[in-house]
Amino acid sequence: METNFNDLANDVFKKLQTGTSIEERPIQDEQPINEPKPAPIMKRFLLSSPKLNVSAEVWFNEKGLLCRVDLVNCIIDRKQLTYLLSNLTQDEHAFRHTIKGSLFKVRFKEVIIDVEEFLNIYPYARNSHLVRDWWPKQLVGLHIRIYFAALDYREYCQRNQRYKPKIAMQWIKDKEYLNDWKVL
């Protein structure tokens, strides 16, 4: 129920004229201006099959829509890839239903993408307070993009032991999250 401010002002004016007490009426849908936005909850499905020698990651966003499929680290032939992609749907509920009857072993995890989760996966922890100050000021879509890039960046740093990772805030400011760290 929306509050009509003209009606509210008229009620107050009438009560002032009659001398009755003015009761406080709460304004509906009122939210504090600086309240932090809730962090998105991503749903991660790890699909594996020792018999087929396949592993893959499938990510859905908080609305249940497909947002990422990761097949880079899996060993899969054309027939298996065709089967997997033909059963992959954009809707999480339909995906859960189709994957139940398959040969895949499924591990499910909910991941809350917030600044702490980002810092947990980022390979270099120095000066993390800078990222904590910067993070709430950005859009949720950018958080998700940076999170996925940081996962790939961490794997890159593990593959290349001589490479020294950047400080997280410098990595973000240099827009290193736009690089394809899986290919590098």
ZATI-399918 format. One line per 4 residues: number of its first residue (from 0); their letters; for each residue y, z, x of C-alpha. Coordinates in nm, 4 decimals. Layout:
# ZATI-399918
NUM> a> Y:Z:X; ...;
//
This chain:
# ZATI-399918
0> metn> 0.0000:0.0000:0.0000; 0.3319:-0.1091:0.1482; 0.6381:0.1093:0.1273; 0.9377:-0.0592:-0.0296;
4> fndl> 1.2396:0.0860:0.1482; 1.4749:0.0128:-0.1424; 1.2547:0.2163:-0.3768; 1.2349:0.4931:-0.1197;
8> andv> 1.6153:0.4977:-0.0812; 1.6611:0.5037:-0.4611; 1.4171:0.7961:-0.4939; 1.6032:0.9915:-0.2266;
12> fkkl> 1.9403:0.9172:-0.3880; 1.8166:1.0309:-0.7325; 1.6679:1.3499:-0.5914; 1.9906:1.4280:-0.4084;
16> qtgt> 2.1862:1.3862:-0.7351; 1.9502:1.6106:-0.9315; 1.9226:1.8732:-0.6563; 1.5420:1.8633:-0.6343;
20> siee> 1.3648:1.8788:-0.2988; 1.2920:1.5578:-0.1181; 0.9260:1.5187:-0.0331; 0.8258:1.3212:0.2695;
24> rpiq> 0.6445:1.0041:0.1884; 0.4419:0.8590:0.4800; 0.5137:0.5015:0.5724; 0.1942:0.2973:0.5627;
28> deqp> 0.0730:0.0975:0.8636; 0.3006:0.2835:1.1000; 0.1840:0.2684:1.4608; 0.3519:0.4035:1.7699;
32> inep> 0.5220:0.1268:1.9648; 0.3851:0.2172:2.3083; 0.0288:0.2940:2.2000; -0.2177:0.1161:2.4310;
36> kpap> -0.4253:-0.1624:2.2840; -0.7959:-0.0871:2.2588; -1.0018:-0.2445:2.5337; -1.2287:-0.5283:2.4223;
40> imkr> -1.5978:-0.4571:2.3993; -1.8024:-0.7425:2.5382; -2.1741:-0.7739:2.4706; -2.3828:-0.8856:2.7667;
44> flls> -2.7350:-1.0203:2.7270; -2.9499:-1.0627:3.0361; -3.2302:-1.3057:2.9634; -3.5221:-1.3185:3.2013;
48> spkl> -3.8727:-1.4503:3.2013; -4.1030:-1.3953:3.4983; -4.3491:-1.6468:3.3538; -4.0846:-1.9193:3.3337;
52> nvsa> -3.8950:-1.8001:3.6447; -3.5676:-1.7990:3.4497; -3.2766:-1.5594:3.4316; -2.9419:-1.6070:3.2589;
56> evwf> -2.6435:-1.4109:3.1305; -2.4906:-1.4645:2.7882; -2.1656:-1.2888:2.6923; -2.0195:-1.2409:2.3445;
60> nekg> -1.6768:-1.0972:2.2672; -1.5970:-0.8099:2.0294; -1.5888:-1.0516:1.7331; -1.9405:-1.1721:1.8093;
64> llcr> -1.8378:-1.5139:1.9413; -1.9921:-1.6718:2.2496; -1.7533:-1.6613:2.5441; -1.9623:-1.7123:2.8596;
68> vdlv> -2.3023:-1.8434:2.9666; -2.3954:-1.7927:3.3302; -2.6814:-2.0041:3.4622; -2.5636:-2.0440:3.8232;
72> ncii> -2.8086:-1.7981:3.9808; -3.1091:-1.9005:3.7753; -3.3915:-2.1315:3.8695; -3.4534:-2.3454:3.5665;
76> drkq> -3.5903:-2.6919:3.5043; -3.4524:-2.9499:3.2622; -3.6992:-2.8721:2.9814; -3.6269:-2.4964:2.9941;
80> ltyl> -3.2526:-2.5603:3.0092; -3.2729:-2.7866:2.7041; -3.4689:-2.5208:2.5144; -3.2245:-2.2450:2.6086;
84> lsnl> -2.9137:-2.4437:2.5223; -3.0600:-2.5748:2.1946; -3.1225:-2.2149:2.0820; -2.7853:-2.0896:2.1989;
88> tqde> -2.5440:-2.0389:1.9120; -2.1804:-1.9350:1.9010; -2.2589:-1.6387:1.6746; -2.4084:-1.3230:1.8233;
92> hafr> -2.6181:-1.2352:1.5165; -2.7769:-1.5802:1.5021; -2.8389:-1.5620:1.8785; -3.0149:-1.2250:1.8422;
96> htik> -3.2324:-1.3679:1.5655; -3.3366:-1.6789:1.7593; -3.3973:-1.4975:2.0871; -3.6426:-1.2484:1.9275;
100> gslf> -3.9139:-1.5116:1.8924; -3.8752:-1.6521:2.2430; -4.0515:-1.5807:2.5709; -3.7423:-1.4193:2.7194;
104> kvrf> -3.7160:-1.0537:2.8074; -3.3742:-0.9433:2.6814; -3.1627:-0.6610:2.8189; -2.8485:-0.5767:2.6252;
108> kevi> -2.5424:-0.3891:2.7431; -2.2015:-0.3287:2.5905; -1.9226:-0.3553:2.8440; -1.5751:-0.2209:2.7748;
112> idve> -1.3311:-0.4278:2.9763; -1.0603:-0.1882:3.0803; -0.8878:-0.1145:3.4085; -1.1522:0.1370:3.5163;
116> efln> -1.4341:-0.1112:3.4592; -1.2414:-0.3733:3.6582; -1.1840:-0.1324:3.9472; -1.5497:-0.0329:3.9330;
120> iypy> -1.6671:-0.3894:3.9974; -1.3862:-0.4979:4.2307; -1.5116:-0.4870:4.5917; -1.2088:-0.3162:4.7499;
124> arns> -1.0714:0.0096:4.6086; -0.7538:0.0615:4.8142; -0.4223:0.0959:4.6210; -0.5904:0.0887:4.2815;
128> hlvr> -0.2958:0.2768:4.1289; -0.0972:-0.0478:4.1373; -0.3491:-0.2174:3.9107; -0.3528:0.0837:3.6744;
132> dwwp> 0.0234:0.0434:3.6259; 0.0057:-0.3352:3.5816; -0.3006:-0.3603:3.3536; -0.1620:-0.2261:3.0187;
136> kqlv> 0.1309:-0.4683:3.0304; -0.0940:-0.7772:3.0227; -0.2737:-0.9662:2.7479; -0.6367:-0.8916:2.6652;
140> glhi> -0.7366:-1.2519:2.7364; -0.6083:-1.2158:3.0912; -0.8056:-0.8914:3.1298; -1.1263:-1.0730:3.0363;
144> riyf> -1.0554:-1.3646:3.2693; -0.9778:-1.1328:3.5602; -1.2892:-0.9244:3.4902; -1.5227:-1.2262:3.5008;
148> aald> -1.3543:-1.3614:3.8135; -1.3917:-1.0192:3.9790; -1.7674:-1.0264:3.9082; -1.7925:-1.3602:4.0882;
152> yrey> -1.5597:-1.2429:4.3662; -1.7781:-0.9394:4.4287; -2.0854:-1.1603:4.4654; -1.8883:-1.3862:4.7020;
156> cqrn> -1.7941:-1.0880:4.9190; -2.1577:-0.9753:4.9295; -2.2712:-1.3257:5.0355; -2.0037:-1.3496:5.3060;
160> qryk> -2.0142:-1.0198:5.4916; -1.7420:-1.1239:5.7404; -1.4884:-1.1871:5.4658; -1.2612:-0.8873:5.4042;
164> pkia> -1.1632:-0.8604:5.0350; -0.7993:-0.8393:4.9354; -0.6398:-0.5390:4.7720; -0.6919:-0.5772:4.3966;
168> mqwi> -0.3242:-0.6082:4.3026; -0.2618:-0.8663:4.5754; -0.5694:-1.0594:4.4559; -0.4266:-1.0630:4.1022;
172> kdke> -0.0688:-1.1514:4.2064; -0.1955:-1.4410:4.4214; -0.3875:-1.5618:4.1115; -0.7130:-1.5626:4.3044;
176> ylnd> -0.8917:-1.5094:3.9730; -0.8310:-1.8799:3.9026; -1.0637:-1.9775:4.1899; -1.4257:-2.0570:4.1195;
180> wkvl> -1.5865:-1.7911:4.3394; -1.9406:-1.8961:4.2484; -1.8958:-2.2326:4.4161; -1.7089:-2.1107:4.7246;
//
